[in-house]
Amino acid sequence: MNQCRVIAVANQKGGVAKTTTVASLAAGLVELDRRVLVVDLDPQACLTFSLGLDPETVEISAHDVLLGRVSAGMAVVRTKDGVDLLPATIELAGCEAMLLTKTGREYTLRAALDELRADYDVILLDCAPSLGVLTINALTAADEVLVPLQCETLSHRGVGQLLDTVHDVQRLTNRELSVLGVLPTLFDGRTAHARAVLADVAGRYGLPVLEPPIAKSVRFAEAPAAGRSILQTAGRTPGAQAYRTLARTLAGLPAAPADDAAEGDVTGVPAPAAPAVIDLTDQVLTR
């Protein structure tokens, strides 16, 4: 990768595996010798904890960077997975109110990350489950947005609201922003409901669906306790292999040989071609 790609992982609904997706994709890209930075933009600091840092002991965080107290480079730390992290703390919860008084507040994160772009191939932004100032900052700083989607009706309803926000960002603060696609997470292909929701999202919004879907697994819940991604704690499981496949797709590499597939992989989804990117700037979406 010659040019840094900034990808916001966003969905205002909680519990759809945004943090898991950021940690797992980042680890998969590092395995491919990509230089990766992840940015925790959630005051709950789940990504920070999941990658082995105790948010209570973090001294310099995204909060300090966004308020201009320190440069982004001063706050970045290297994790055990080989991924660089700009961590979060609970202080980030008060950051939105402080940013509201700043001129050009939507561009704060973009300006902070400008100094780091040359050092990385990919920057992944873990957005909070909201459509507030921090998420707008992420979308303004990003080149692309990836939408993790739990295949159930309530999660499905939030996609339209997120795309409205994406459209506003494209119109007002970041005309180059594009939608990478929807990533099915916590997926159970045995249920007709999950398959129906996924088909409806693809048809209703005209979004590409990234493959393979990420199947439900208790292994994802176990990984944060070790401070590592699932690629290190349960690397041969179908979920880990699915994220590796997606990482190869994002890196523009062909699918791994069949011999590298996980034993007992039950996703039943062939390796995909590179996902299409849809620019919604001039597209009218039917809600």
C-alpha positions, -999 to +999 in steps of 0.1 A: +000+000+000+015+033-011-011+056+003-026+055+037-063+045+038-084+058+067-114+036+074-141+046+099-159+016+114-193+030+123-228+021+134-247+040+160-262+008+173-242-008+200-233-044+202-227-050+165-190-059+168-174-026+158-146-029+182-141-066+174-140-057+138-113-030+143-091-052+165-094-082+143-090-065+110-060-046+123-043-078+135-050-094+101-034-065+083-004-066+105+000-103+096+002-091+060+031-067+070+009-036+068+016-007+092-017-002+111-029+024+135-062+020+154-080+050+170-104+044+199-131+071+197-155+055+223-154+068+259-161+032+270-125+025+258-134-011+248-108-012+220-081+001+244-090-026+269-093-053+242-057-046+230-042-050+265-042-015+280-060-006+312-079+027+304-076+037+340-038+039+337-036+056+303-019+090+308-022+105+273-053+096+252-074+107+223-091+132+246-058+151+249-052+149+212-086+162+202-083+191+226-049+200+212-029+194+243-005+170+227+002+157+192-013+124+180+022+108+178+028+114+215-003+094+225+003+064+202+014+031+219+024-003+204+002-032+214+011-069+218-005-077+184+019-053+167-009-028+161-003+009+171-031+023+192-043+058+200-061+049+232-093+063+248-103+070+284-136+079+301-125+116+297-135+113+261-171+115+272-166+152+280-147+159+248-178+164+226-191+193+248-157+210+246-154+205+209-188+221+204-173+255+212-145+252+187-145+266+152-141+238+126-147+212+152-156+186+126-120+187+113-102+182+146-094+145+142-085+149+105-060+176+114-045+155+143-041+124+120-024+143+092+010+140+108+006+102+111-006+093+076+029+089+062+037+064+089+009+039+082-007+020+054-041+018+072-057+038+100-089+022+115-113+044+135-134+027+161-165+050+164-187+053+194-223+040+192-237+074+184-239+100+157-224+128+177-194+151+172-169+123+176-185+101+149-188+132+126-150+138+132-143+102+123-164+104+091-147+137+082-113+122+087-120+090+068-116+080+032-141+051+036-167+039+061-173+003+069-206-006+086-207-037+108-243-050+108-258-076+131-284-093+109-315-084+129-343-058+123-333-032+149-297-031+137-310-029+101-331+002+109-300+021+120-283+018+086-306+043+070-299+068+098-261+063+094-263+067+057-282+100+061-253+112+083-228+099+057-246+119+030-245+151+051-208+146+057-202+141+020-221+173+013-206+195+040-172+183+053-158+154+033-169+150-003-144+122-009-160+099+017-173+066+003-190+036+017-169+005+016-198-018+025-218-036+051-201-064+071-225-090+085-214-098+121-228-121+147-242-140+117-262-172+119-267-183+084-291-211+096-318-186+103-341-173+076-344-139+095-307-132+093-306-140+056-337-119+049-323-088+068-290-090+049-308-093+015-330-063+024-301-041+034-283-048+002-314-042-019-328-012-001-296+008+002-276-005-028-247-013-005-221-040-012-221-068+013-186-077+024-178-114+027-173-137+044-199-130+071-185-131+106-202-160+124-213-159+161-186-174+184-179-173+221-142-170+211-147-133+203-159-126+239-129-144+253-102-126+234-104-092+252-097-108+286-063-117+272-057-083+257-053-098+223-074-101+191-090-134+182-064-140+156-039-146+184-062-163+210-081-186+186-065-181+153-078-213+136-115-206+143-138-197+115-142-161+129-105-155+129-101-168+094-130-147+082-113-116+094-081-127+077-099-131+045-114-096+048-080-082+056-065-097+025-094-082+005-087-047+019-050-052+013-058-060-024-044-095-021-058-127-035-075-152-012-052-174+008-047-210-005-073-235+006-047-252+028-046-221+050-084-222+058-095-230+093-104-266+101-141-269+106-149-236+089-187-236+086-193-202+070-196-219+036-188-186+018-162-185-009-134-160-009-147-127-023-133-104-049-123-069-038-154-051-025-169-024-046-169+011-033-201+032-036-199+070-036-232+083-022-226+120-029-251+121-058-270+090-050-306+093-038-313+066-012-348+052-008-357+049+029 
